[in-house]
């Protein structure tokens, strides 16, 4: 288990993934994975360290976009109530 990889990925996602007004699609997800990996490399974290506990990075980023959109939708519903 690589706590360092998990912490890096979770912090990076929190700082870099927001709700999109549209389905980001495969190209945006792939570009986002590449940005994550570039930043991870600069921080000395390998892809393997991240994927060891969090699984495939494409799935991780796609899920992060989905969760951000769901959270934004929930917030908007709460504001209407």
NUDRENPA-476591 format. One record per residue: residue in one letter; x, y, z of N, C-alpha, C, CB in turn. Coordinates in steps of 0.05 Angstrom, whole numbers. Glycine has a CB too. Layout:
BEGIN
+------+--------+---------+--------+---------+----------+--------+--------+---------+--------+---------+----------+--------+
: type : n.east : n.north :   n.up : ca.east : ca.north :  ca.up : c.east : c.north :   c.up : cb.east : cb.north :  cb.up :
+------+--------+---------+--------+---------+----------+--------+--------+---------+--------+---------+----------+--------+
:    A :      X :       Y :      Z :       X :        Y :      Z :      X :       Y :      Z :       X :        Y :      Z :
...
+------+--------+---------+--------+---------+----------+--------+--------+---------+--------+---------+----------+--------+
This chain:
BEGIN
+------+--------+---------+--------+---------+----------+--------+--------+---------+--------+---------+----------+--------+
: type : n.east : n.north :   n.up : ca.east : ca.north :  ca.up : c.east : c.north :   c.up : cb.east : cb.north :  cb.up :
+------+--------+---------+--------+---------+----------+--------+--------+---------+--------+---------+----------+--------+
:    X :     17 :     -24 :      0 :       0 :        0 :      0 :     18 :      25 :      0 :     -19 :        0 :     25 :
:    X :     12 :      43 :    -17 :      27 :       68 :    -19 :     10 :      92 :     -9 :      37 :       73 :    -48 :
:    X :     13 :      98 :     16 :      -2 :      120 :     27 :      5 :     146 :     13 :       4 :      123 :     58 :
:    X :     30 :     149 :      5 :      40 :      173 :     -9 :     25 :     176 :    -35 :      70 :      172 :    -13 :
:    X :     22 :     155 :    -50 :       8 :      156 :    -76 :    -21 :     163 :    -73 :      11 :      130 :    -91 :
:    X :    -34 :     151 :    -53 :     -63 :      156 :    -48 :    -66 :     185 :    -39 :     -73 :      137 :    -26 :
:    X :    -50 :     195 :    -21 :     -52 :      222 :    -12 :    -48 :     242 :    -34 :     -33 :      228 :     11 :
:    X :    -27 :     237 :    -51 :     -22 :      255 :    -73 :    -46 :     256 :    -92 :       3 :      246 :    -88 :
:    X :    -56 :     233 :   -100 :     -78 :      232 :   -119 :   -103 :     245 :   -108 :     -85 :      203 :   -127 :
:    X :   -110 :     240 :    -82 :    -133 :      252 :    -71 :   -131 :     282 :    -69 :    -138 :      240 :    -43 :
:    X :   -108 :     292 :    -61 :    -104 :      321 :    -59 :   -105 :     334 :    -87 :     -77 :      328 :    -46 :
:    X :    -92 :     320 :   -107 :     -92 :      331 :   -134 :   -120 :     333 :   -145 :     -74 :      313 :   -152 :
:    X :   -136 :     312 :   -141 :    -163 :      312 :   -151 :   -179 :     334 :   -138 :    -177 :      284 :   -145 :
:    X :   -176 :     338 :   -112 :    -191 :      359 :    -97 :   -184 :     386 :   -109 :    -185 :      358 :    -67 :
:    X :   -159 :     390 :   -116 :    -150 :      416 :   -126 :   -156 :     420 :   -156 :    -121 :      419 :   -121 :
:    X :   -158 :     399 :   -172 :    -159 :      401 :   -201 :   -184 :     392 :   -215 :    -136 :      387 :   -212 :
:    X :   -202 :     378 :   -201 :    -226 :      368 :   -214 :   -250 :     382 :   -203 :    -229 :      337 :   -209 :
:    X :   -265 :     394 :   -220 :    -290 :      408 :   -212 :   -313 :     398 :   -229 :    -286 :      438 :   -215 :
:    X :   -336 :     407 :   -222 :    -360 :      399 :   -237 :   -358 :     412 :   -265 :    -386 :      408 :   -223 :
:    X :   -363 :     396 :   -285 :    -364 :      405 :   -313 :   -393 :     408 :   -321 :    -348 :      385 :   -331 :
:    X :   -399 :     427 :   -338 :    -426 :      431 :   -347 :   -434 :     410 :   -368 :    -430 :      459 :   -357 :
:    X :   -416 :     392 :   -374 :    -421 :      372 :   -395 :   -405 :     347 :   -389 :    -413 :      384 :   -423 :
:    X :   -411 :     326 :   -402 :    -395 :      301 :   -400 :   -367 :     307 :   -411 :    -409 :      277 :   -414 :
:    X :   -346 :     305 :   -395 :    -320 :      313 :   -405 :   -309 :     296 :   -428 :    -300 :      312 :   -382 :
:    X :   -319 :     271 :   -431 :    -310 :      254 :   -453 :   -283 :     243 :   -449 :    -311 :      270 :   -478 :
:    X :   -277 :     223 :   -466 :    -252 :      208 :   -463 :   -227 :     225 :   -467 :    -251 :      186 :   -483 :
:    X :   -228 :     244 :   -485 :    -204 :      261 :   -490 :   -197 :     278 :   -466 :    -208 :      279 :   -515 :
:    X :   -217 :     290 :   -454 :    -212 :      307 :   -430 :   -202 :     290 :   -407 :    -237 :      323 :   -422 :
:    X :   -214 :     266 :   -404 :    -205 :      248 :   -383 :   -176 :     240 :   -387 :    -223 :      223 :   -381 :
:    X :   -169 :     233 :   -412 :    -141 :      225 :   -418 :   -122 :     248 :   -413 :    -139 :      216 :   -447 :
:    X :   -129 :     272 :   -421 :    -112 :      296 :   -416 :   -109 :     301 :   -386 :    -124 :      321 :   -429 :
:    X :   -130 :     297 :   -371 :    -129 :      301 :   -342 :   -111 :     280 :   -329 :    -157 :      300 :   -330 :
:    X :   -113 :     255 :   -338 :     -95 :      234 :   -328 :    -66 :     242 :   -333 :    -101 :      207 :   -341 :
:    X :    -60 :     252 :   -357 :     -33 :      261 :   -364 :    -23 :     283 :   -346 :     -32 :      269 :   -393 :
:    X :    -41 :     303 :   -340 :     -33 :      325 :   -322 :    -28 :     314 :   -294 :     -56 :      346 :   -321 :
:    X :    -44 :     295 :   -285 :     -40 :      283 :   -259 :    -13 :     269 :   -258 :     -63 :      262 :   -252 :
:    X :     -7 :     254 :   -279 :      19 :      240 :   -280 :     43 :     258 :   -281 :      19 :      220 :   -303 :
:    X :     40 :     280 :   -296 :      62 :      300 :   -298 :     67 :     312 :   -270 :      55 :      322 :   -318 :
:    X :     46 :     319 :   -256 :      49 :      331 :   -230 :     59 :     310 :   -210 :      22 :      343 :   -220 :
:    X :     50 :     286 :   -212 :      60 :      264 :   -195 :     90 :     260 :   -199 :      44 :      238 :   -200 :
:    X :     98 :     259 :   -224 :     127 :      256 :   -229 :    143 :     278 :   -217 :     131 :      254 :   -260 :
:    X :    134 :     303 :   -220 :     148 :      325 :   -208 :    150 :     322 :   -177 :     134 :      352 :   -215 :
:    X :    129 :     310 :   -165 :     129 :      306 :   -136 :    143 :     280 :   -128 :     100 :      306 :   -126 :
:    X :    153 :     265 :   -147 :     167 :      240 :   -141 :    149 :     217 :   -135 :     185 :      245 :   -117 :
:    X :    124 :     218 :   -145 :     105 :      197 :   -141 :    101 :     183 :   -167 :      77 :      208 :   -130 :
:    X :    102 :     156 :   -167 :      98 :      141 :   -192 :     69 :     133 :   -197 :     116 :      116 :   -191 :
:    X :     64 :     127 :   -222 :      37 :      117 :   -229 :     31 :      92 :   -213 :      36 :      112 :   -260 :
:    X :     50 :      75 :   -210 :      46 :       50 :   -196 :     38 :      55 :   -167 :      71 :       33 :   -197 :
:    X :     50 :      75 :   -154 :      43 :       81 :   -126 :     13 :      89 :   -124 :      61 :      103 :   -116 :
:    X :      4 :     104 :   -144 :     -24 :      113 :   -143 :    -42 :      90 :   -150 :     -28 :      136 :   -163 :
:    X :    -36 :      75 :   -171 :     -54 :       54 :   -180 :    -54 :      30 :   -161 :     -46 :       45 :   -207 :
:    X :    -34 :      27 :   -145 :     -32 :        5 :   -126 :    -57 :       3 :   -109 :      -7 :        8 :   -108 :
:    X :    -67 :      26 :    -99 :     -90 :       26 :    -82 :   -115 :      38 :    -95 :     -84 :       40 :    -57 :
:    X :   -112 :      55 :   -114 :    -135 :       69 :   -126 :   -144 :      57 :   -152 :    -128 :       98 :   -129 :
:    X :   -129 :      39 :   -164 :    -137 :       26 :   -189 :   -129 :      43 :   -213 :    -166 :       21 :   -189 :
:    X :   -141 :      36 :   -235 :    -136 :       49 :   -261 :   -141 :      79 :   -260 :    -153 :       36 :   -283 :
:    X :   -122 :      94 :   -269 :    -124 :      123 :   -267 :   -146 :     135 :   -285 :     -98 :      136 :   -275 :
:    X :   -151 :     122 :   -308 :    -173 :      132 :   -325 :   -200 :     129 :   -310 :    -174 :      116 :   -352 :
:    X :   -204 :     106 :   -297 :    -228 :      103 :   -282 :   -230 :     122 :   -258 :    -230 :       74 :   -272 :
:    X :   -207 :     126 :   -245 :    -206 :      144 :   -222 :   -214 :     172 :   -230 :    -177 :      144 :   -210 :
:    X :   -203 :     182 :   -252 :    -209 :      210 :   -261 :   -238 :     212 :   -270 :    -190 :      218 :   -283 :
:    X :   -247 :     192 :   -285 :    -275 :      192 :   -295 :   -294 :     193 :   -271 :    -281 :      168 :   -312 :
:    X :   -288 :     177 :   -250 :    -305 :      176 :   -226 :   -304 :     203 :   -212 :    -296 :      154 :   -207 :
:    X :   -280 :     216 :   -211 :    -277 :      241 :   -198 :   -294 :     263 :   -212 :    -248 :      250 :   -198 :
:    X :   -295 :     263 :   -238 :    -312 :      281 :   -253 :   -342 :     276 :   -246 :    -308 :      279 :   -283 :
:    X :   -349 :     250 :   -246 :    -377 :      243 :   -239 :   -384 :     252 :   -211 :    -381 :      213 :   -241 :
:    X :   -367 :     247 :   -192 :    -372 :      255 :   -164 :   -374 :     286 :   -161 :    -350 :      245 :   -146 :
:    X :   -357 :     300 :   -176 :    -358 :      330 :   -175 :   -384 :     340 :   -186 :    -334 :      342 :   -190 :
:    X :   -393 :     328 :   -208 :    -418 :      336 :   -220 :   -442 :     329 :   -202 :    -422 :      322 :   -248 :
:    X :   -441 :     305 :   -190 :    -463 :      297 :   -171 :   -464 :     316 :   -147 :    -459 :      269 :   -162 :
:    X :   -440 :     323 :   -137 :    -439 :      341 :   -114 :   -450 :     369 :   -121 :    -411 :      344 :   -104 :
:    X :   -444 :     378 :   -145 :    -454 :      404 :   -154 :   -484 :     403 :   -157 :    -440 :      413 :   -180 :
:    X :   -494 :     382 :   -169 :    -523 :      379 :   -173 :   -537 :     378 :   -146 :    -529 :      353 :   -189 :
:    X :   -526 :     364 :   -126 :    -538 :      363 :   -100 :   -538 :     390 :    -87 :    -523 :      343 :    -82 :
:    X :   -517 :     405 :    -90 :    -515 :      432 :    -79 :   -537 :     450 :    -91 :    -487 :      444 :    -84 :
:    X :   -541 :     448 :   -117 :    -561 :      465 :   -131 :   -589 :     457 :   -121 :    -559 :      461 :   -161 :
:    X :   -594 :     432 :   -117 :    -620 :      423 :   -107 :   -625 :     434 :    -79 :    -623 :      393 :   -108 :
:    X :   -604 :     433 :    -62 :    -607 :      443 :    -35 :   -612 :     473 :    -35 :    -581 :      437 :    -19 :
:    X :   -600 :     488 :    -53 :    -604 :      517 :    -55 :   -633 :     523 :    -63 :    -585 :      529 :    -74 :
:    X :   -646 :     506 :    -78 :    -673 :      511 :    -87 :   -693 :     506 :    -65 :    -680 :      493 :   -111 :
:    X :   -686 :     489 :    -46 :    -704 :      482 :    -24 :   -706 :     504 :     -3 :    -696 :      457 :    -10 :
+------+--------+---------+--------+---------+----------+--------+--------+---------+--------+---------+----------+--------+
